[in-house]
Amino acid sequence: MSIPGLGQITPQAAAATTIRTIALQPLWEWRFEVPRRSAGITVRLVTGSAERDGTPLAVNRTYTFVRTKSKLLTWHGCTLEVNGDCDAYVAEYAAPEDSPMVSYLNLHFALKERRDHVRAMSGAAQNRALLGPRVMVCGPKNSGKTSLARTLVAYATRMGAQPLVASVDPGEGLLSLPGTMSAAVFGTVMDVEDPAGGFGVRGTPSTGPSTVPVKLPIVYYFGREKVEDDGPFWRELVSKLAGSARVKMDEVDDVRCTGLVLDTPAVAANQSGIDILVHAAREFAVNVVVVLGSAGMNAELQRRLAHEKTRFGEPITVLLLDKSEGVAERDKAWMRGVGEEAIKEYFFGDPKRTLSPFTHSVTYEELTVLKVPDESEYFEGQQVLIPAEISPEMSNWTLAVMDASVNDPPEIIRQAAILGFIAIADVDEERRRVKFLSPVSGRLGNRPLVWGRWPEPYINLVG
Ligand SMILES: Nc1ncnc2c1ncn2[C@@H]1O[C@H](COP(=O)(O)OP(=O)(O)OP(=O)(O)O)[C@@H](O)[C@H]1O
């Protein structure tokens, strides 16, 4: 069966002639890039052990990778069988001190020690106020921040812990579409085949069964790509998300003892970049700051944070780790593609799990849409949401469904968590009707919709 809009998702069988065997020695990485439009590759771990960003591959299982730039690392050596075309090379490390992965593993063990300590103290003193480490990963663009965050989360869950993961980088989205900022508890294994390595929308299907246990994130809608597009609002949402994260941590003892891993947007090591990180660190009461590959950023954060205490009176450790030279460049076109695929997966699922979204047709009057204003529409420099006229210009945009009422003031709506997304398929001006896709069959009721500026509109999902 062919599903409109899903055309590029289904990987076709890779050409049989391209099967090859790759032998990796301990610490080596197989780095690969599968282009967006390619059929994808399959990889089988034949012997030994290998992992993608901390999540292990099972021996003899065939994994399919589409539109991915990533690596498979082996700690003890392995043999891989790869089928299909992709750009790839092997990074060889002769000694442990040459690989940044060793310092990431050491960081994991240091965090584990802190978690064990908090667990022991909590049990002995019956003290539920103690928190596990809150780790913020930061660095310049393409320093491997998200990969390290994912790896730390994967190692923690492999040891049975349940970290809370949060992202304040609206460019990409964690378990949600780009343009959002979210947090979720990761208590189970991540999906190795997910193009986003387990942080993508696949981890939290809007409907239908899933191949890995689903995560239930709290999501806020920023509606723009970069922090600088609306710094004051980003700061507000960071504070809201930090508050919600704290509630999540307090709900489950193991989450509280495991602590938080916080992914941040790429910033420059200048005053405004450091201010962004310091705000996130303070709001999330971060007590471990990991800086990847920037001595300048490390020095600035040391200066600003190393003498501060968290609101719980703990010292803040700032540490500089090398970035991996394998981190891949992702240009604007790639990131746009990532956003498009995320939207498609949100509504239609992925090759392993097809979703069937519902098409609704409503009158103009049944929808309340507010929009993130253009710069020309700022009100006294303040970016409040403004009512949006329904027009064909809205076609192909995804709109956030807010957990608020249409009667709430715009400031409240803007800061509300989101329930999900709809995609506008068609606006019929003559009949004053709007056709949209939704992952659920129910009506929107009196939920307001917010029309942001990111992710940008995509092809008509209903063909
Ligand atoms: N050692 C590596 N070998 C190959 N690919 C890698 C390696 N490390 C990271 N990557 C890939 O490089 C890309 C960028 O990495 P990542 O998202 O972790 O960087 P980032 O610093 O978070 O990026 P941004 O600045 O855009 O937020 C990702 O596709 C990731 O899977």
The ligand as an SDF file (V2000), in Angstrom:
LIG
                    3D

 31 33  0  0  0  0  0  0  0  0999 V2000
   32.5090   10.5550   16.0960 N   0  0  0  0  0  0  0  0  0  0  0  0
   31.5670   10.7480   15.1710 C   0  0  0  0  0  0  0  0  0  0  0  0
   31.6450   10.1510   13.9640 N   0  0  0  0  0  0  0  0  0  0  0  0
   30.6990   10.3490   13.0150 C   0  0  0  0  0  0  0  0  0  0  0  0
   29.6220   11.1250   13.1880 N   0  0  0  0  0  0  0  0  0  0  0  0
   29.4880   11.7370   14.3800 C   0  0  0  0  0  0  0  0  0  0  0  0
   30.4310   11.5880   15.4330 C   0  0  0  0  0  0  0  0  0  0  0  0
   30.0180   12.3180   16.4930 N   0  0  0  0  0  0  0  0  0  0  0  0
   28.8590   12.8960   16.1180 C   0  0  0  0  0  0  0  0  0  0  0  0
   28.5350   12.5520   14.8580 N   0  0  0  0  0  0  0  0  0  0  0  0
   27.3690   13.0130   14.0720 C   0  0  0  0  0  0  0  0  0  0  0  0
   27.6100   14.3830   13.7500 O   0  0  0  0  0  0  0  0  0  0  0  0
   26.3720   15.0790   13.7140 C   0  0  0  0  0  0  0  0  0  0  0  0
   26.4500   16.2770   14.6610 C   0  0  0  0  0  0  0  0  0  0  0  0
   26.6170   15.7760   15.9670 O   0  0  0  0  0  0  0  0  0  0  0  0
   25.7860   16.3660   17.1950 P   0  0  0  0  0  0  0  0  0  0  0  0
   24.3570   16.5480   16.8410 O   0  0  0  0  0  0  0  0  0  0  0  0
   26.0940   15.5340   18.3740 O   0  0  0  0  0  0  0  0  0  0  0  0
   26.4990   17.7830   17.3240 O   0  0  0  0  0  0  0  0  0  0  0  0
   25.9560   19.0890   18.0440 P   0  0  0  0  0  0  0  0  0  0  0  0
   27.1250   19.8030   18.6000 O   0  0  0  0  0  0  0  0  0  0  0  0
   24.8730   18.7200   19.0200 O   0  0  0  0  0  0  0  0  0  0  0  0
   25.3170   19.8430   16.7980 O   0  0  0  0  0  0  0  0  0  0  0  0
   24.6230   21.3010   16.7930 P   0  0  0  0  0  0  0  0  0  0  0  0
   25.7050   22.2930   17.0430 O   0  0  0  0  0  0  0  0  0  0  0  0
   24.0400   21.3950   15.4130 O   0  0  0  0  0  0  0  0  0  0  0  0
   23.5760   21.2820   17.8820 O   0  0  0  0  0  0  0  0  0  0  0  0
   25.2950   14.0940   14.1030 C   0  0  0  0  0  0  0  0  0  0  0  0
   24.6940   13.5930   12.9310 O   0  0  0  0  0  0  0  0  0  0  0  0
   26.0730   12.9940   14.8330 C   0  0  0  0  0  0  0  0  0  0  0  0
   25.4360   11.7340   14.7830 O   0  0  0  0  0  0  0  0  0  0  0  0
  1  2  1  0
  2  3  1  0
  2  7  2  0
  3  4  2  0
  4  5  1  0
  5  6  2  0
  6  7  1  0
  6 10  1  0
  7  8  1  0
  8  9  2  0
  9 10  1  0
 10 11  1  0
 11 12  1  0
 11 30  1  0
 12 13  1  0
 13 14  1  0
 13 28  1  0
 14 15  1  0
 15 16  1  0
 16 17  2  0
 16 18  1  0
 16 19  1  0
 19 20  1  0
 20 21  2  0
 20 22  1  0
 20 23  1  0
 23 24  1  0
 24 25  2  0
 24 26  1  0
 24 27  1  0
 28 29  1  0
 28 30  1  0
 30 31  1  0
M  END
$$$$
